[in-house]
Amino acid sequence: MKQLMLGNKAFARGLYEAGCSFASSYPGTPSTEIEEEAAKYDDIYCEWAPNEKVAMESAYGASQAGRRVFCGMKHVGLNVAADPLFTMAYTGVNGGVVIGVADDPGMHSSQNEQDSRHYAIAAKVPMLEPSDSQEALEFVKTAYDLSENFDTPVFVKMCTRVSHSQSVVETGERTEHIREYVKNIPKNVMVPANAKRRHPIVEERLKKLAAWAETSPLNRVEMGGTDIGIITDSTSYQYVKEVFGDEVSVLKLGMVWPLPEQKIRDFAAKVKELYVVEELDPVIENACKVMGLSVKGKDILPICGEFSQNIVAEAFGRKPHEGRKLDENLPIRPPVMCSGCPHRGLFYTLKKNKCTVLGDIGCYTLGAAAPLYAMDTNICMGASIGSAHGFNVAGGEENAHHSVAVIGDSTFMHSGMTGLANIAYNQSNTTVIILDNSITGMTGHQENPTTGYNIKGDPAGRIDLEALVKAMGIEHVRVVDPYDLAATDKAVKEELAVDAPSVIISRRPCALLKYVHHEKPFRVEEDKCIGCRSCMKIGCPSISFRNGKSVIDATQCVGCGVCQQMCPVDAIVDSTGNPHAEIKPGFSRYELDQMKKAQEAEAKAAGKTGAAEKKGGEQ
């Protein structure tokens, strides 16, 4: 059957058809939908792991049990998973192992432009790179065969455009693959003596894979005009074909490591000028130069950013496609925290207290944006806590009483716990704020170990943040509602004054969660508004300033009441006209479900009591 599919959905279909039965991933744009789509197949056990390292290790264990497995992540997540990856290259596999990694050229949702092909080279693991959805499905199936035939994990590298673009896919049927577990200490226990014997095997395997690449249909030559020959891969192939059609000859590489050296040499011999069109680093280009070939690439194409048809056309001196243009320039709309975002009040408080904020990865990173500017650093998942510890130990008491680390609930579970363990162990005077919005918000509302639900939304084990933090040795732990500015300000001031490690849990569910109840929109009483712009300081997209007065957009406002607490003249009122509306508690899905269960149990108990009383009365 043929149908339109996103690249990530086609990837998941490939997992299903190839007989994958275990998948463990950590969400990260643009890879997230692979695991989400795979979870729709009952034949595949799917889970969100706390981080990519755990996901990789879990996949390794499932492979040892003889199942075909998948582990998915975005490019920066591969940094976290690198530790088990490099040694898995030595041990090899039992059931096939496919590692899905999605790069993000252009940094649409990332903190760097990392090229994952370097990991394939460094780890000595083969990498396939599809250029559309059909190839995503097919390459996954090929990757499993390669994995088991060559005893190696195999990368299938996606990128934003392939992951999130649709093309026609023809689907097939599922084929089961199960192997027996066989104990093999020399192969699987990587103590130095065994690892020394495995390394030459890895090198020999690479040679065999390179020989396979020479005749593989994944690497194909499309001869056209011979004045120009272009070696390309991934989405760059699509741009080249759209710009040139059959005017040039193309060597399309579907296996980008190891490279088919002889195939490249033969192709180069058939054309007058040789070019490499590849996004980000000159991986293929440098390999060609090592072969002694005269080749052009990054001397005409950028090393930074995402390519397009026009970028490729202009690089080759061709007129770019003009396309349709708007009659006027639209204003730039930078990303902002949503209306009712629970993080807004917290960041406003931190700014008001002139705190140095060591930040982390999540939608709360938008606290660094105007008008709050309430974040000072941001490098990787979990780094805020370690960074705050170092900042305070090196900077002394002055830093400790004016700085905090901020980290989300999912990010804390990902890689924040070890940083907090360091603070508890070394007793640095550091305040950590866990922004608990009861979900993994940044990547589209995935569950995590603190929510109480698994990838399918079914009840699961739940980690209690307060109990966990206390168990790690932190004595000063408190929970605040970030909608309550006075309570939040009090908590921040008091914990910064403490000469000991402390944790504040800023708890309120994400405003975009479907189960979250919102109050009716607030409004500004124009005759009372003095145009002081106090409400504008929080950067809420529901609030604008017109004709010297604040205005609240009723279609966006969720009635959080944060702006009302900032108005010095009570000009902001709720739907009843109250300028001092009560801050109602925000319950997570888990809390709501627990309350419902308690009510049902209470009603059931009351029913039994009533029945017993009735029966007693009759007697």
C-alpha positions in Angstrom: 0.0 0.0 0.0 1.2 3.5 -0.9 0.7 6.5 1.4 2.3 9.8 2.3 4.5 9.6 5.4 6.8 11.8 7.4 10.3 10.5 7.3 10.1 9.7 11.0 6.9 7.8 10.6 8.4 5.8 7.7 11.4 5.1 9.9 9.1 3.6 12.5 7.3 1.6 9.8 10.7 0.2 8.8 11.3 -0.8 12.4 8.0 -2.7 12.4 8.5 -4.4 9.1 12.1 -5.4 10.0 10.9 -7.3 13.1 12.1 -4.8 15.7 10.6 -5.8 19.1 12.3 -3.4 21.6 12.7 0.4 21.3 14.2 2.8 23.9 14.7 6.5 23.2 14.8 9.9 24.7 12.8 12.6 23.0 14.7 15.3 21.0 13.6 17.3 18.0 13.8 16.2 15.2 13.9 12.5 16.2 11.0 12.4 18.7 8.3 11.1 16.4 10.2 7.9 15.5 9.6 6.4 19.0 6.1 7.9 19.2 5.1 6.3 15.9 6.8 3.0 16.8 4.7 2.9 20.0 1.6 2.6 17.9 2.7 -0.9 16.9 1.8 -3.5 19.6 4.6 -5.8 18.3 7.2 -3.3 19.5 7.8 -2.7 23.2 8.5 1.1 23.4 9.7 3.3 26.2 11.0 6.7 27.0 14.3 6.2 28.9 15.6 8.9 31.4 18.4 9.7 29.0 20.1 8.5 25.8 22.8 6.6 27.6 20.3 4.5 29.5 18.3 4.0 26.2 21.5 2.7 24.4 22.3 0.4 27.3 18.8 -0.9 27.4 18.8 -1.6 23.7 22.1 -3.4 24.1 20.6 -5.7 26.7 17.6 -6.4 24.6 19.9 -7.2 21.7 21.8 -9.7 23.9 18.4 -11.4 24.5 18.2 -12.0 20.8 15.7 -9.3 19.7 16.1 -6.7 17.0 16.2 -3.3 18.8 16.1 0.4 18.2 17.6 3.3 20.1 16.7 6.9 19.0 17.9 10.4 19.8 18.9 13.7 18.3 22.5 14.6 17.5 23.3 16.1 20.9 21.8 13.1 22.6 24.4 11.0 20.8 27.0 12.7 23.0 25.3 11.3 26.0 25.0 7.8 24.5 28.6 7.8 23.3 30.0 5.9 26.2 28.2 2.6 25.6 28.3 3.2 21.8 32.1 3.0 21.5 32.3 -0.3 23.4 29.2 -1.8 21.7 31.3 -1.5 18.5 33.7 -3.9 20.1 31.2 -6.4 21.5 29.0 -6.4 18.5 25.4 -7.6 18.7 23.2 -10.6 19.0 19.9 -9.3 17.7 20.3 -6.4 15.3 20.9 -2.9 16.7 19.8 0.2 14.8 20.7 3.6 16.3 18.6 6.4 14.9 20.2 9.8 15.2 18.7 13.0 13.7 20.9 16.0 13.0 19.5 19.6 13.0 21.3 21.7 10.4 20.2 25.3 10.8 19.6 24.7 14.6 15.9 24.9 14.3 15.7 23.4 17.8 19.2 22.8 19.0 22.1 24.4 20.7 24.7 23.4 18.1 25.2 22.1 14.5 26.9 18.8 15.3 27.6 16.4 12.4 26.9 12.9 13.6 28.9 11.3 10.8 32.0 11.9 12.9 30.6 9.5 15.5 30.3 6.8 12.9 33.9 7.3 11.9 35.2 7.5 15.5 33.2 4.6 16.8 34.0 2.5 13.6 30.3 1.8 13.1 28.5 1.9 9.7 26.1 4.7 8.9 23.3 4.8 6.4 21.7 8.1 5.4 18.3 8.2 3.7 17.1 11.1 1.6 13.4 10.6 1.7 10.7 8.7 3.5 10.8 5.6 1.3 14.5 5.3 1.8 14.0 5.8 5.6 11.8 2.7 5.6 14.1 0.7 3.4 17.4 1.7 5.0 16.1 0.7 8.4 15.4 -2.8 7.1 18.8 -3.0 5.4 20.5 -1.7 8.6 19.2 -4.7 10.6 20.5 -7.1 8.0 23.9 -5.3 8.1 23.9 -5.3 11.9 23.4 -9.1 12.2 25.5 -10.1 9.1 28.5 -7.9 10.2 28.0 -8.2 14.0 27.8 -4.4 14.6 25.4 -1.6 15.6 24.3 0.4 12.6 23.5 4.1 12.5 20.6 5.4 10.4 21.1 9.2 10.2 18.2 11.5 9.7 18.0 15.3 9.5 15.3 17.8 10.1 14.2 18.0 6.4 14.0 14.2 6.0 12.5 13.6 9.4 9.8 16.2 9.0 9.0 16.1 5.3 6.5 13.8 3.6 6.9 11.6 0.6 5.2 8.6 -0.9 6.0 5.3 0.9 5.1 1.7 -0.1 4.7 -0.4 3.0 5.2 -4.1 3.4 4.6 -6.9 6.0 6.4 -7.6 9.2 9.0 -10.4 9.5 9.9 -11.7 12.9 13.6 -12.2 13.8 14.6 -13.8 17.1 18.0 -15.2 18.1 19.1 -17.4 21.0 21.3 -15.9 23.7 24.7 -17.6 23.9 27.0 -16.8 26.8 30.3 -15.5 25.3 32.6 -13.9 27.9 35.6 -13.1 25.5 33.1 -11.3 23.1 30.9 -9.5 25.6 32.9 -8.7 28.7 35.2 -5.8 27.7 38.0 -6.1 30.2 41.3 -5.0 28.7 42.5 -8.5 27.7 39.3 -9.2 25.8 39.0 -5.7 24.3 42.5 -6.0 22.8 41.5 -9.1 20.9 38.2 -7.4 19.8 39.8 -4.3 18.3 41.4 -6.1 15.3 38.1 -7.7 14.6 36.5 -4.3 14.4 39.1 -3.1 11.9 38.6 -6.2 9.8 34.9 -5.7 9.9 35.3 -2.1 8.6 37.2 -3.5 5.6 34.4 -6.0 4.9 31.8 -3.3 5.2 33.7 -1.0 2.8 33.8 -3.9 0.3 30.0 -4.3 0.7 29.5 -0.6 0.1 31.2 -0.9 -3.3 28.3 -3.0 -4.8 25.5 -1.9 -2.5 22.4 -0.4 -4.2 22.4 2.2 -1.4 25.3 3.9 -3.3 24.2 4.6 -6.9 25.5 6.5 -9.9 23.1 8.5 -11.9 24.9 9.5 -15.1 23.9 12.7 -16.9 26.2 15.4 -18.3 29.8 14.7 -17.7 31.1 18.2 -17.4 30.2 18.2 -13.7 30.0 15.2 -11.3 28.5 15.7 -7.9 28.9 13.3 -4.9 26.1 14.0 -2.4 24.0 12.5 0.4 20.8 12.9 2.4 18.6 15.9 1.7 21.4 17.5 -0.3 20.7 14.9 -3.0 17.2 16.3 -3.4 18.5 19.8 -3.8 21.0 18.8 -6.4 18.4 16.9 -8.5 16.0 19.8 -8.3 18.6 22.3 -9.4 20.4 20.2 -12.1 18.1 17.4 -13.1 20.0 15.2 -15.5 22.4 18.0 -16.6 25.1 16.6 -14.3 26.2 13.2 -13.1 25.5 12.3 -9.5 26.9 9.7 -7.1 24.3 9.4 -4.4 25.7 7.9 -1.2 23.2 6.1 1.0 26.0 4.6 3.1 28.2 7.5 4.3 30.5 5.3 6.3 32.5 3.4 5.4 32.8 5.0 2.0 33.0 3.0 -1.3 36.5 4.3 -2.3 36.7 2.5 -5.6 33.2 3.5 -6.6 34.1 7.1 -5.9 37.3 6.9 -7.9 35.5 5.3 -10.9 32.9 8.1 -10.8 35.5 10.8 -10.6 37.2 9.4 -13.7 34.0 9.8 -15.7 33.6 13.6 -15.1 35.6 16.7 -15.9 35.0 18.5 -12.6 34.2 16.8 -9.3 32.1 18.4 -6.5 30.8 17.3 -3.1 27.5 18.8 -1.9 27.0 17.9 1.8 25.6 19.8 4.7 27.8 20.8 7.6 31.3 19.4 7.8 33.3 18.3 4.7 33.3 14.6 5.7 33.0 13.2 2.2 35.0 16.0 0.6 38.0 15.4 2.9 37.8 11.6 2.3 38.0 12.3 -1.4 41.0 14.6 -0.9 42.7 11.8 1.1 42.2 9.6 -1.9 44.1 12.2 -4.0 41.1 13.4 -5.9 40.7 17.0 -7.1 37.4 18.0 -5.6 35.5 21.2 -4.7 32.9 21.6 -2.0 33.2 23.9 0.9 35.1 26.4 -1.2 31.8 27.3 -2.8 29.2 25.9 -0.3 28.7 27.0 3.3 30.0 24.9 6.2 27.3 26.4 8.5 23.5 26.1 8.3 21.0 24.2 6.3 21.1 24.0 2.5 18.3 24.8 0.1 17.7 24.6 -3.6 18.7 28.3 -3.9 21.9 27.9 -1.9 23.0 25.1 -4.2 22.0 27.0 -7.3 23.9 30.1 -6.3 27.0 28.2 -5.4 27.2 26.9 -8.9 26.5 30.3 -10.4 22.9 29.6 -11.3 20.0 31.9 -10.9 18.0 31.0 -7.8 14.3 30.3 -8.0 12.5 33.5 -7.1 9.3 31.9 -5.8 6.3 33.9 -4.7 6.9 37.0 -2.6 4.7 38.9 -0.1 3.9 42.5 -0.8 5.2 43.5 2.6 7.7 42.3 5.1 6.2 40.4 8.1 7.5 41.2 11.5 9.9 38.7 13.1 8.1 36.5 15.6 10.8 35.1 18.0 9.8 32.1 20.2 8.3 33.1 23.6 6.9 31.3 26.6 3.2 30.6 26.1 0.4 32.4 27.7 0.1 31.0 31.2 3.5 29.3 31.1 4.3 28.4 34.7 8.0 29.4 34.2 7.2 33.1 33.5 6.5 34.1 37.2 9.6 32.2 38.4 11.9 34.0 35.9 10.3 37.3 36.6 11.1 36.7 40.3 14.7 35.7 39.5 15.2 38.9 37.5 13.6 41.1 40.2 16.1 39.6 42.7 19.0 40.2 40.3 20.0 36.5 40.3 22.7 35.0 38.2 20.8 32.1 36.5 22.7 29.1 35.4 20.4 27.6 32.8 19.5 24.3 31.1 17.9 22.8 28.1 14.1 23.0 27.9 11.3 25.4 26.9 12.3 27.4 30.0 15.5 28.4 28.2 13.2 31.1 26.7 13.7 32.8 30.1 16.8 34.2 28.4 14.7 36.1 25.9 13.4 39.6 26.1 12.0 41.2 28.2 13.1 38.9 31.0 16.7 38.2 30.0 16.7 36.0 33.1 19.3 33.4 32.2 23.1 33.6 32.0 24.3 30.3 30.7 23.0 27.3 28.7 25.2 24.5 27.3 23.7 21.0 27.6 21.2 18.8 29.4 21.9 18.8 33.1 24.7 21.4 33.0 23.0 24.0 35.1 23.5 22.2 38.4 27.2 21.4 37.9 27.7 24.9 36.5 26.1 26.5 39.5 28.2 24.4 41.8 31.4 25.5 40.1 30.3 29.1 39.9 29.6 29.2 43.6 32.6 27.3 44.8 35.0 29.5 42.7 33.1 32.7 43.3 32.6 32.3 47.0 29.8 33.6 49.3 29.0 36.6 47.1 28.1 34.3 44.2 26.3 31.7 46.3 23.8 34.2 47.7 22.9 35.6 44.3 22.9 32.7 41.9 20.6 29.7 41.2 20.5 26.7 38.8 17.2 26.1 36.9 16.4 22.8 35.5 13.1 21.1 34.3 11.7 17.9 35.8 12.5 15.8 32.7 16.0 17.3 32.4 16.6 16.7 36.1 15.8 13.0 35.5 17.9 13.0 32.4 21.2 14.2 33.8 20.6 16.6 36.7 20.7 14.1 39.6 24.4 13.5 39.4 25.0 17.3 39.5 22.8 17.5 42.6 24.7 14.5 44.1 27.9 16.5 43.7 26.4 19.5 45.5 25.1 17.3 48.3 28.4 15.4 48.6 30.6 18.5 48.6 28.1 20.7 50.4 28.4 23.7 48.2 26.1 26.6 49.1 24.0 26.3 46.0 20.3 26.8 45.3 18.8 24.6 42.6 15.3 25.3 41.2 13.5 22.4 39.6 10.8 23.7 37.2 8.3 20.9 37.4 5.7 21.4 34.7 4.6 17.7 34.9 5.7 16.8 31.4 8.6 17.0 28.9 7.3 20.2 27.4 10.0 21.2 24.9 9.7 18.2 22.6 5.9 17.9 22.5 4.6 16.6 25.8 6.3 13.3 26.3 6.0 11.5 29.7 9.0 11.1 32.0 9.8 9.3 35.2 8.2 12.0 37.4 4.8 12.0 35.7 3.5 8.5 36.6 2.7 7.5 33.0 4.5 5.6 30.2 4.8 6.4 26.5 1.3 5.0 25.8 -0.2 7.1 28.6 -0.8 4.1 30.8 0.0 4.2 34.6 3.7 3.6 35.3 6.2 4.0 38.1 6.5 7.6 39.4 9.5 9.2 41.1 8.6 11.6 43.9 10.9 14.6 43.4 10.8 15.8 47.0 11.5 12.4 48.4 14.3 11.9 45.9 16.0 15.2 46.6 15.8 14.6 50.3 17.2 11.1 49.9 20.2 12.6 48.1 21.0 14.6 51.2 19.4 17.9 50.6 17.7 19.1 53.8 16.3 22.4 52.5 13.5 21.4 50.1 10.4 23.4 49.4 7.6 23.5 46.8 6.1 26.7 45.4 3.4 27.6 42.9 5.1 30.0 40.3 1.7 31.7 39.7 2.0 33.0 43.3 4.6 35.8 42.9 4.7 36.7 46.6 5.3 33.1 47.7 7.9 32.5 44.9 9.7 35.7 45.8 9.8 34.6 49.5 11.1 31.2 48.7 13.9 32.5 46.5 15.0 35.1 49.0 15.0 32.7 51.9 16.8 29.8 50.1 19.5 32.2 48.8 20.1 33.3 52.3 20.7 29.8 53.6 24.3 28.7 54.0 23.6 25.2 52.7 22.5 23.3 49.6 18.9 23.9 48.9 16.2 22.9 46.3 13.1 24.8 45.3 10.5 22.9 43.3 8.5 25.3 41.2 5.4 23.2 40.5 2.6 24.0 38.1 1.6 21.9 35.0 2.3 23.1 31.5 -0.5 25.4 30.4 -0.8 23.5 27.1 -1.7 20.2 28.6 -5.2 19.1 27.6 -6.3 18.2 31.1 -5.3 21.6 32.6 -8.3 23.8 33.6 -7.9 27.5 32.6 -9.8 30.4 34.2 -11.7 32.9 32.1 -9.6 35.6 30.5 -8.6 38.7 32.4 -9.1 42.2 31.1 -7.7 45.7 31.6 -10.0 48.4 32.9 -8.9 51.2 30.6 -9.9 54.1 32.9 -7.8 52.7 35.7 -4.7 51.8 33.6 -1.9 54.4 34.0 0.3 53.1 31.2 3.1 52.2 33.6 3.9 49.0 31.6 4.5 46.9 34.7 2.5 44.1 33.2 4.6 44.2 30.1 7.7 43.1 32.1 6.8 39.4 32.0 6.6 39.2 28.2 3.2 37.5 28.1 2.0 37.2 24.4 -1.5 37.9 25.6 -0.6 41.4 26.7 0.1 44.3 24.3 0.3 48.1 24.6 -1.9 50.3 22.5 -2.7 54.0 22.7 -0.8 54.3 26.0 -2.8 51.5 27.7 -2.3 47.8 28.3 -4.6 45.4 26.4 -5.2 41.7 27.1 -6.1 39.4 24.2 -9.0 37.3 25.4 -8.4 34.7 22.8 -4.9 34.0 24.3 -5.3 34.7 28.0 -5.7 31.6 30.2 -6.4 33.6 33.4 -3.2 32.7 35.2 -3.3 36.0 37.1 0.4 36.7 37.1 0.0 40.1 35.4 -2.7 41.1 37.9 -0.3 40.7 40.8 2.0 43.1 39.1 -0.5 45.9 38.5 0.0 48.8 41.0 -3.4 50.3 40.5 -5.6 47.2 40.3 -6.5 47.9 36.6 -6.4 44.2 35.7 -9.4 42.3 36.8 -10.8 38.8 36.3 -14.1 37.9 34.5 -16.1 39.0 37.6 -14.3 42.3 37.9 -12.2 41.2 40.9 -8.7 42.9 41.0 -7.5 40.4 43.5 -8.5 37.0 42.1 -7.6 33.9 44.1 -4.8 31.8 42.8 -6.3 28.4 42.3 -4.1 25.3 42.6 -2.9 23.6 39.4 -3.0 19.8 39.6 -1.0 17.4 37.5 -2.7 14.5 35.8 -1.3 12.1 38.3 -2.7 14.2 41.2 -6.1 14.4 39.5 -6.2 10.7 39.0 -5.2 10.1 42.6 -7.9 12.4 43.8 -10.4 10.7 41.6 -9.4 7.3 43.0 -9.7 8.5 46.5 -13.2 9.9 45.8 -14.3 6.6 44.2 -12.9 4.7 47.2 -14.7 7.0 49.6 -18.0 6.7 47.7 -17.6 3.0 47.6 -16.9 2.8 51.3 -19.9 5.1 52.0 -22.1 2.9 49.9 -21.1 -0.2 51.8 -21.7 1.7 55.1 -25.1 2.8 53.9 -26.0 -0.7 52.8 -24.9 -2.1 56.1 -26.9 0.4 58.1 -29.9 -0.2 56.0 -29.6 -4.0 56.5 -29.1 -3.5 60.2 -32.2 -1.3 60.4 -34.2 -3.9 58.6 -33.1 -6.6 61.1 
